């Protein structure tokens, strides 16, 4: 893909920019889903229920893994350590309990854990007070994430001085022109665009016209990435930037649990018991 003249602005050398993006994308492969799923396994160890010897052995194995996890984490430096003291601006199209905003919040906390300065703006907010938004913003403030208006001078100043700007979802692209105006081209070379959408009505030039000029795009699956590549070329006559595929929640730890018959039995018991579902009841799980 042809390089854009503006790519020399912001992050400087192209190889350094790619190293930052690749390291960040590697870290993002661990999603909130994994933490929740493994915690369920650990919590199941504390239940005072009668189980056979096989389940008891599985419980002991999970407890051992729980004790070893902090040691392993302490021994390995975080892949995001290079972001220490860097300035990051996260731009979310909304702030809700849906997948996109929660994934971006997880990234915010991961960056804060390695000492990055993390700032958050929400592009689309209701005019009236919303309890969910109020709660999530205070959760971020408690974790050291700065939250401010998406339309104020502080948002513009932070975007200009940031080392990395993450746009979350295609809709967030409207923020670039609406807020940055004539300064937009100073920010594009340091933008990582995290796209989750696949439906056709998101392929509007007003949303994604700046895609070719950003540092990179991150998409949740190869199918969706190919879809975006084809649709942007065919319908909008623009090219995607360098695109990385990051599967949400796909990790060796999660797959090992999913493929282990004993672990699955332990987790099945725990989940059904916590929901009050009997062993012979039919249980459906719909995952979007």
VOGU-3710 file (C-alpha; in Angstrom, 3 decimals, decimal comma):
1> xxxxxxxxxx> 0,000/0,000/0,000  1,289/3,447/-0,831  2,520/5,527/2,060  0,851/8,860/2,692  2,923/12,001/3,028  1,364/12,739/6,417  2,660/9,458/7,811  5,897/11,186/8,747  4,019/13,333/11,248  3,183/12,261/14,804
11> xxxxxxxxxx> 4,974/8,977/15,423  7,941/9,668/13,217  9,620/6,676/11,615  7,343/4,095/9,981  9,077/1,099/11,560  8,592/2,549/15,063  4,911/3,180/14,333  4,429/-0,461/13,209  6,230/-1,771/16,315  3,905/0,203/18,594
21> xxxxxxxxxx> 0,813/-0,990/16,793  1,873/-4,645/16,709  2,730/-4,679/20,411  -0,583/-3,053/21,269  -2,531/-5,474/19,089  -0,776/-8,453/20,696  -1,861/-7,320/24,148  -5,451/-6,782/23,061  -5,932/-10,454/22,207  -6,682/-10,973/25,898
31> xxxxxxxxxx> -10,257/-9,692/26,356  -12,631/-9,174/29,230  -14,258/-12,462/28,357  -11,176/-14,413/29,427  -10,941/-12,733/32,819  -14,605/-13,377/33,525  -14,423/-16,981/32,313  -11,332/-17,894/34,316  -12,708/-16,167/37,424  -15,731/-18,408/37,152
41> xxxxxxxxxx> -13,391/-21,391/37,263  -11,608/-20,052/40,337  -14,843/-19,231/42,141  -16,111/-22,734/41,565  -13,327/-24,051/43,783  -14,932/-22,558/46,904  -18,335/-24,232/46,634  -19,279/-26,511/49,543  -21,050/-29,164/47,512  -20,652/-32,910/47,312
51> xxxxxxxxxx> -18,688/-33,937/44,188  -16,889/-37,107/43,160  -13,125/-37,587/43,130  -12,710/-36,467/39,536  -14,323/-33,090/40,193  -12,272/-32,701/43,394  -9,084/-33,268/41,405  -10,171/-30,687/38,865  -10,841/-28,207/41,670  -7,357/-28,778/43,091
61> xxxxxxxxxx> -5,811/-28,216/39,668  -7,650/-24,931/39,232  -6,539/-23,771/42,698  -2,923/-24,544/41,840  -3,264/-22,609/38,578  -4,747/-19,686/40,509  -1,747/-19,586/42,844  0,750/-19,837/40,005  -0,851/-17,139/37,870  0,512/-14,142/39,871
71> xxxxxxxxxx> 4,001/-15,691/39,824  3,923/-16,131/36,064  2,548/-12,607/35,594  5,306/-11,178/37,809  7,999/-13,059/35,874  6,905/-11,772/32,466  6,987/-8,041/31,714  3,831/-6,630/30,171  3,892/-6,365/26,347  2,580/-2,833/26,902
81> xxxxxxxxxx> 5,533/-1,712/29,061  6,801/0,466/26,203  3,687/2,632/26,687  4,848/3,863/30,095  4,524/7,669/30,301  2,977/7,806/26,811  -0,140/9,914/26,245  -3,185/8,070/24,897  -6,582/9,425/23,863  -9,459/6,942/23,579
91> xxxxxxxxxx> -12,469/8,114/21,547  -15,674/6,118/22,037  -18,838/6,652/19,998  -20,863/5,983/23,171  -20,462/4,873/26,769  -22,661/1,915/27,621  -22,598/-1,680/28,839  -22,250/-2,939/25,262  -19,238/-4,708/23,793  -17,361/-1,870/22,079
101> xxxxxxxxxx> -17,209/0,599/24,991  -16,393/-2,142/27,531  -13,529/-3,431/25,384  -12,159/0,095/25,096  -12,438/0,506/28,877  -10,457/-2,697/29,318  -7,736/-1,254/27,072  -7,784/1,939/29,161  -7,136/-0,029/32,354  -4,381/-2,121/30,732
111> xxxxxxxxxx> -2,610/1,050/29,596  -2,998/2,647/33,023  -1,478/-0,471/34,638  1,811/0,133/32,791  1,939/3,853/33,588  0,450/5,442/30,475  -1,499/8,699/30,698  -4,960/7,703/29,471  -7,709/10,127/28,479  -11,271/9,291/27,440
121> xxxxxxxxxx> -13,921/11,158/25,456  -17,409/9,979/24,468  -18,663/11,341/21,152  -22,380/10,555/21,494  -23,956/11,213/24,901  -27,598/11,829/25,873  -28,472/15,311/27,067  -30,113/14,006/30,243  -28,270/12,360/33,130  -27,702/8,648/32,586
131> xxxxxxxxxx> -26,921/6,390/35,565  -24,909/3,901/33,491  -22,716/6,621/31,977  -22,258/8,247/35,395  -21,207/4,917/36,923  -18,795/3,969/34,123  -17,147/7,405/34,066  -16,528/7,270/37,814  -15,146/3,754/37,497  -12,607/5,094/35,023
141> xxxxxxxxxx> -11,794/8,128/37,152  -11,185/5,824/40,123  -8,666/3,898/37,984  -6,814/7,026/36,916  -8,393/7,513/33,473  -9,135/11,170/32,734  -12,647/11,768/31,336  -13,617/15,018/29,653  -15,918/16,450/27,008  -15,420/15,277/23,427
151> xxxxxxxxxx> -16,091/18,790/22,096  -13,964/20,996/24,330  -10,533/22,538/23,882  -9,071/19,908/26,196  -10,035/17,152/23,761  -8,312/18,976/20,876  -5,166/19,733/22,889  -4,932/16,131/24,087  -5,366/14,766/20,555  -2,572/16,997/19,276
161> xxxxxxxxxx> -0,089/16,052/21,978  -1,055/12,373/22,288  1,294/9,585/21,209  -1,669/7,374/20,289  -5,328/8,064/19,474  -7,721/5,102/19,373  -11,029/5,538/17,544  -13,489/2,895/18,711  -16,010/1,811/16,024  -16,575/3,269/12,552
171> xxxxxxxxxx> -19,074/5,819/13,869  -16,342/7,512/15,914  -14,858/8,752/12,638  -17,361/11,620/12,665  -15,484/13,035/15,652  -12,380/13,741/13,570  -13,816/16,472/11,365  -16,471/17,659/13,785  -13,997/18,403/16,590  -10,503/18,635/15,104
181> xxxxxxxxxx> -11,488/20,530/11,943  -8,343/21,970/10,313  -6,077/20,064/12,755  -7,330/16,639/11,675  -4,331/15,875/9,434  -1,953/16,428/12,356  -3,680/13,638/14,283  -4,370/11,017/11,570  -0,812/9,533/11,481  -1,139/8,420/15,115
191> xxxxxxxxxx> -4,680/7,004/14,929  -5,422/3,321/15,462  -8,987/2,713/14,264  -10,669/-0,183/16,088  -13,621/-1,268/13,921  -16,259/-3,744/15,113  -19,158/-3,087/12,701  -20,034/-5,151/9,660  -23,463/-3,899/8,593  -23,730/-2,008/5,319
201> xxxxxxxxxx> -25,071/1,290/6,642  -21,733/1,999/8,340  -20,032/2,298/4,943  -20,598/6,029/4,620  -17,922/8,419/3,468  -18,803/10,841/6,266  -17,744/8,153/8,763  -14,661/6,613/7,187  -13,234/9,027/4,608  -10,037/9,374/6,678
211> xxxxxxxxxx> -9,376/5,616/6,840  -6,605/5,634/4,189  -4,568/8,179/6,180  -4,595/6,630/9,673  -1,702/4,604/11,081  -3,674/1,367/11,091  -7,019/-0,357/11,506  -7,870/-3,191/13,883  -10,790/-5,507/13,074  -12,250/-8,445/15,017
221> xxxxxxxxxx> -12,107/-11,179/12,333  -10,582/-11,992/8,953  -14,051/-12,193/7,392  -14,954/-8,703/8,607  -11,575/-7,316/7,523  -12,044/-8,693/4,002  -15,585/-7,322/3,926  -14,341/-3,845/4,839  -11,557/-4,008/2,264  -13,940/-4,940/-0,545
231> xxxxxxxxxx> -16,779/-2,597/0,409  -14,598/0,488/0,874  -12,965/-0,057/-2,518  -16,178/-0,878/-4,378  -18,591/1,597/-2,808  -16,416/4,441/-1,548  -13,366/4,163/-3,837  -10,965/4,391/-0,907  -8,388/1,944/0,404  -8,066/0,511/3,885
241> xxxxxxxxxx> -4,882/1,336/5,814  -2,653/-1,459/7,074  -5,169/-3,695/8,851  -4,641/-6,060/11,776  -7,042/-8,820/12,805  -7,427/-9,392/16,544  -9,819/-12,117/17,644  -11,562/-11,033/20,845  -11,163/-13,483/23,712  -9,204/-16,028/21,687
251> xxxxxxxxxx> -6,313/-17,280/23,831  -4,527/-20,499/24,663  -5,766/-20,389/28,260  -9,399/-20,124/27,208  -9,113/-22,828/24,562  -7,450/-25,234/26,998  -10,383/-24,883/29,387  -12,884/-25,278/26,557  -11,236/-28,494/25,359  -10,732/-30,076/28,794
261> xxxxxxxxxx> -13,646/-32,366/29,671  -13,035/-32,184/33,427  -12,758/-28,396/33,443  -15,920/-28,104/31,362  -17,774/-30,287/33,880  -16,647/-28,113/36,799  -17,644/-24,921/35,021  -20,957/-26,387/33,882  -21,870/-27,247/37,476  -20,855/-23,815/38,718
271> xxxxxxxxxx> -22,744/-21,847/36,045  -25,934/-23,907/36,347  -25,856/-23,727/40,155  -25,337/-19,942/40,124  -28,354/-19,553/37,803  -30,554/-21,960/39,742  -30,776/-24,325/36,768  -31,194/-28,047/37,482  -29,068/-30,700/35,807  -31,902/-31,921/33,566
281> xxxxxxxx> -33,105/-28,421/32,560  -32,393/-27,122/29,061  -30,230/-23,985/29,075  -29,620/-21,664/26,091  -26,812/-19,113/25,784  -27,019/-16,488/23,028  -23,671/-14,784/22,382  -23,549/-11,779/20,050
//
